[in-house]
Amino acid sequence: MEDPTTFSYHVLKALRERIELVEQNILEGSTKDYASYQKLVGELTGLRFCEGEIRDILKKIEVE
């Protein structure tokens, strides 16, 4: 198994790809209704939160 830092960077990459996809869907207006839009915004908020938490943890590990 890979070391935790490498694994974290793979997770960050996957999160970034999903964030970009969700952002693209929102910006293109491809949602069918307001409820779908709200769902995407909620997902985007959660993804960004996770990305930030992982980045913060990685920064702490790098400092140590």
Secondary structure, 3 states (H helix, E strand, C coil): CCCHHHHHHHHHHHHHHHHHHHHHHHHHCCCCCHHHHHHHHHHHHHHHHHHHHHHHHHHHHHHC
